[in-house]
Amino acid sequence: MEGKLKDATSKIRGEKGTDVILTIKKPITEEVHDYTINRDIISSKIFHTMGWLIQRSDTSE
């Protein structure tokens, strides 16, 4: 999964304010849907480490 995630994010990244179309296929029904999203900067205090999801409790940053 990690390799697939890196491949996907490298294709989604681009100039802020531009559109990208995501094509999502549902695994059970095989339905395919296109979603248009607008690129922006994502700031998150949640990160993954060694398989665990950790959320920082400090809000100083």
Chimera marker file (.cmm) of the C-alpha trace (Angstrom):
<marker_set name="trace">
<marker id="1" x="0.000" y="0.000" z="0.000" r="1" g="1" b="0" radius="0.5"/>
<marker id="2" x="2.802" y="2.444" z="0.838" r="1" g="1" b="0" radius="0.5"/>
<marker id="3" x="4.236" y="2.302" z="-2.678" r="1" g="1" b="0" radius="0.5"/>
<marker id="4" x="0.811" y="2.816" z="-4.207" r="1" g="1" b="0" radius="0.5"/>
<marker id="5" x="0.170" y="5.810" z="-1.948" r="1" g="1" b="0" radius="0.5"/>
<marker id="6" x="3.446" y="7.459" z="-2.974" r="1" g="1" b="0" radius="0.5"/>
<marker id="7" x="2.642" y="6.835" z="-6.658" r="1" g="1" b="0" radius="0.5"/>
<marker id="8" x="-0.806" y="8.386" z="-6.234" r="1" g="1" b="0" radius="0.5"/>
<marker id="9" x="0.378" y="11.452" z="-4.332" r="1" g="1" b="0" radius="0.5"/>
<marker id="10" x="3.105" y="12.144" z="-6.881" r="1" g="1" b="0" radius="0.5"/>
<marker id="11" x="0.445" y="12.181" z="-9.624" r="1" g="1" b="0" radius="0.5"/>
<marker id="12" x="-1.954" y="14.380" z="-7.611" r="1" g="1" b="0" radius="0.5"/>
<marker id="13" x="0.612" y="16.998" z="-6.619" r="1" g="1" b="0" radius="0.5"/>
<marker id="14" x="0.783" y="20.157" z="-8.666" r="1" g="1" b="0" radius="0.5"/>
<marker id="15" x="0.421" y="23.894" z="-8.671" r="1" g="1" b="0" radius="0.5"/>
<marker id="16" x="-1.913" y="25.301" z="-6.003" r="1" g="1" b="0" radius="0.5"/>
<marker id="17" x="-5.234" y="26.414" z="-7.461" r="1" g="1" b="0" radius="0.5"/>
<marker id="18" x="-5.243" y="23.970" z="-10.377" r="1" g="1" b="0" radius="0.5"/>
<marker id="19" x="-7.757" y="21.164" z="-10.818" r="1" g="1" b="0" radius="0.5"/>
<marker id="20" x="-7.061" y="17.447" z="-10.882" r="1" g="1" b="0" radius="0.5"/>
<marker id="21" x="-9.518" y="14.658" z="-11.715" r="1" g="1" b="0" radius="0.5"/>
<marker id="22" x="-9.436" y="11.608" z="-9.443" r="1" g="1" b="0" radius="0.5"/>
<marker id="23" x="-10.916" y="8.406" z="-10.843" r="1" g="1" b="0" radius="0.5"/>
<marker id="24" x="-12.078" y="6.132" z="-8.033" r="1" g="1" b="0" radius="0.5"/>
<marker id="25" x="-13.127" y="2.498" z="-8.561" r="1" g="1" b="0" radius="0.5"/>
<marker id="26" x="-15.193" y="0.826" z="-5.851" r="1" g="1" b="0" radius="0.5"/>
<marker id="27" x="-13.722" y="-2.641" z="-5.239" r="1" g="1" b="0" radius="0.5"/>
<marker id="28" x="-16.960" y="-4.529" z="-4.598" r="1" g="1" b="0" radius="0.5"/>
<marker id="29" x="-19.279" y="-3.004" z="-7.189" r="1" g="1" b="0" radius="0.5"/>
<marker id="30" x="-16.566" y="-2.109" z="-9.735" r="1" g="1" b="0" radius="0.5"/>
<marker id="31" x="-18.313" y="1.269" z="-10.159" r="1" g="1" b="0" radius="0.5"/>
<marker id="32" x="-16.038" y="4.035" z="-11.442" r="1" g="1" b="0" radius="0.5"/>
<marker id="33" x="-16.554" y="7.716" z="-10.553" r="1" g="1" b="0" radius="0.5"/>
<marker id="34" x="-14.562" y="10.818" z="-11.447" r="1" g="1" b="0" radius="0.5"/>
<marker id="35" x="-14.095" y="13.565" z="-8.856" r="1" g="1" b="0" radius="0.5"/>
<marker id="36" x="-12.596" y="16.951" z="-9.669" r="1" g="1" b="0" radius="0.5"/>
<marker id="37" x="-10.682" y="18.561" z="-6.815" r="1" g="1" b="0" radius="0.5"/>
<marker id="38" x="-8.768" y="21.816" z="-6.606" r="1" g="1" b="0" radius="0.5"/>
<marker id="39" x="-5.180" y="21.560" z="-5.454" r="1" g="1" b="0" radius="0.5"/>
<marker id="40" x="-4.210" y="23.401" z="-2.282" r="1" g="1" b="0" radius="0.5"/>
<marker id="41" x="-1.684" y="23.192" z="0.520" r="1" g="1" b="0" radius="0.5"/>
<marker id="42" x="-2.598" y="20.568" z="3.123" r="1" g="1" b="0" radius="0.5"/>
<marker id="43" x="-1.417" y="21.130" z="6.665" r="1" g="1" b="0" radius="0.5"/>
<marker id="44" x="-1.854" y="18.287" z="9.113" r="1" g="1" b="0" radius="0.5"/>
<marker id="45" x="-0.748" y="17.547" z="12.631" r="1" g="1" b="0" radius="0.5"/>
<marker id="46" x="-1.543" y="13.858" z="12.090" r="1" g="1" b="0" radius="0.5"/>
<marker id="47" x="1.168" y="11.537" z="10.825" r="1" g="1" b="0" radius="0.5"/>
<marker id="48" x="1.853" y="7.820" z="10.540" r="1" g="1" b="0" radius="0.5"/>
<marker id="49" x="4.776" y="6.041" z="12.138" r="1" g="1" b="0" radius="0.5"/>
<marker id="50" x="5.439" y="2.311" z="12.280" r="1" g="1" b="0" radius="0.5"/>
<marker id="51" x="1.815" y="1.471" z="11.475" r="1" g="1" b="0" radius="0.5"/>
<marker id="52" x="0.303" y="3.700" z="14.168" r="1" g="1" b="0" radius="0.5"/>
<marker id="53" x="-1.686" y="6.868" z="13.645" r="1" g="1" b="0" radius="0.5"/>
<marker id="54" x="-0.482" y="9.615" z="15.958" r="1" g="1" b="0" radius="0.5"/>
<marker id="55" x="-2.079" y="13.007" z="16.482" r="1" g="1" b="0" radius="0.5"/>
<marker id="56" x="-0.010" y="15.704" z="18.081" r="1" g="1" b="0" radius="0.5"/>
<marker id="57" x="-1.668" y="17.240" z="21.098" r="1" g="1" b="0" radius="0.5"/>
<marker id="58" x="0.262" y="20.517" z="21.091" r="1" g="1" b="0" radius="0.5"/>
<marker id="59" x="-1.086" y="23.360" z="18.998" r="1" g="1" b="0" radius="0.5"/>
<marker id="60" x="1.971" y="25.595" z="19.150" r="1" g="1" b="0" radius="0.5"/>
<marker id="61" x="2.812" y="25.079" z="15.455" r="1" g="1" b="0" radius="0.5"/>
<link id1="1" id2="2" r="1" g="1" b="0" radius="0.2"/>
<link id1="2" id2="3" r="1" g="1" b="0" radius="0.2"/>
<link id1="3" id2="4" r="1" g="1" b="0" radius="0.2"/>
<link id1="4" id2="5" r="1" g="1" b="0" radius="0.2"/>
<link id1="5" id2="6" r="1" g="1" b="0" radius="0.2"/>
<link id1="6" id2="7" r="1" g="1" b="0" radius="0.2"/>
<link id1="7" id2="8" r="1" g="1" b="0" radius="0.2"/>
<link id1="8" id2="9" r="1" g="1" b="0" radius="0.2"/>
<link id1="9" id2="10" r="1" g="1" b="0" radius="0.2"/>
<link id1="10" id2="11" r="1" g="1" b="0" radius="0.2"/>
<link id1="11" id2="12" r="1" g="1" b="0" radius="0.2"/>
<link id1="12" id2="13" r="1" g="1" b="0" radius="0.2"/>
<link id1="13" id2="14" r="1" g="1" b="0" radius="0.2"/>
<link id1="14" id2="15" r="1" g="1" b="0" radius="0.2"/>
<link id1="15" id2="16" r="1" g="1" b="0" radius="0.2"/>
<link id1="16" id2="17" r="1" g="1" b="0" radius="0.2"/>
<link id1="17" id2="18" r="1" g="1" b="0" radius="0.2"/>
<link id1="18" id2="19" r="1" g="1" b="0" radius="0.2"/>
<link id1="19" id2="20" r="1" g="1" b="0" radius="0.2"/>
<link id1="20" id2="21" r="1" g="1" b="0" radius="0.2"/>
<link id1="21" id2="22" r="1" g="1" b="0" radius="0.2"/>
<link id1="22" id2="23" r="1" g="1" b="0" radius="0.2"/>
<link id1="23" id2="24" r="1" g="1" b="0" radius="0.2"/>
<link id1="24" id2="25" r="1" g="1" b="0" radius="0.2"/>
<link id1="25" id2="26" r="1" g="1" b="0" radius="0.2"/>
<link id1="26" id2="27" r="1" g="1" b="0" radius="0.2"/>
<link id1="27" id2="28" r="1" g="1" b="0" radius="0.2"/>
<link id1="28" id2="29" r="1" g="1" b="0" radius="0.2"/>
<link id1="29" id2="30" r="1" g="1" b="0" radius="0.2"/>
<link id1="30" id2="31" r="1" g="1" b="0" radius="0.2"/>
<link id1="31" id2="32" r="1" g="1" b="0" radius="0.2"/>
<link id1="32" id2="33" r="1" g="1" b="0" radius="0.2"/>
<link id1="33" id2="34" r="1" g="1" b="0" radius="0.2"/>
<link id1="34" id2="35" r="1" g="1" b="0" radius="0.2"/>
<link id1="35" id2="36" r="1" g="1" b="0" radius="0.2"/>
<link id1="36" id2="37" r="1" g="1" b="0" radius="0.2"/>
<link id1="37" id2="38" r="1" g="1" b="0" radius="0.2"/>
<link id1="38" id2="39" r="1" g="1" b="0" radius="0.2"/>
<link id1="39" id2="40" r="1" g="1" b="0" radius="0.2"/>
<link id1="40" id2="41" r="1" g="1" b="0" radius="0.2"/>
<link id1="41" id2="42" r="1" g="1" b="0" radius="0.2"/>
<link id1="42" id2="43" r="1" g="1" b="0" radius="0.2"/>
<link id1="43" id2="44" r="1" g="1" b="0" radius="0.2"/>
<link id1="44" id2="45" r="1" g="1" b="0" radius="0.2"/>
<link id1="45" id2="46" r="1" g="1" b="0" radius="0.2"/>
<link id1="46" id2="47" r="1" g="1" b="0" radius="0.2"/>
<link id1="47" id2="48" r="1" g="1" b="0" radius="0.2"/>
<link id1="48" id2="49" r="1" g="1" b="0" radius="0.2"/>
<link id1="49" id2="50" r="1" g="1" b="0" radius="0.2"/>
<link id1="50" id2="51" r="1" g="1" b="0" radius="0.2"/>
<link id1="51" id2="52" r="1" g="1" b="0" radius="0.2"/>
<link id1="52" id2="53" r="1" g="1" b="0" radius="0.2"/>
<link id1="53" id2="54" r="1" g="1" b="0" radius="0.2"/>
<link id1="54" id2="55" r="1" g="1" b="0" radius="0.2"/>
<link id1="55" id2="56" r="1" g="1" b="0" radius="0.2"/>
<link id1="56" id2="57" r="1" g="1" b="0" radius="0.2"/>
<link id1="57" id2="58" r="1" g="1" b="0" radius="0.2"/>
<link id1="58" id2="59" r="1" g="1" b="0" radius="0.2"/>
<link id1="59" id2="60" r="1" g="1" b="0" radius="0.2"/>
<link id1="60" id2="61" r="1" g="1" b="0" radius="0.2"/>
</marker_set>
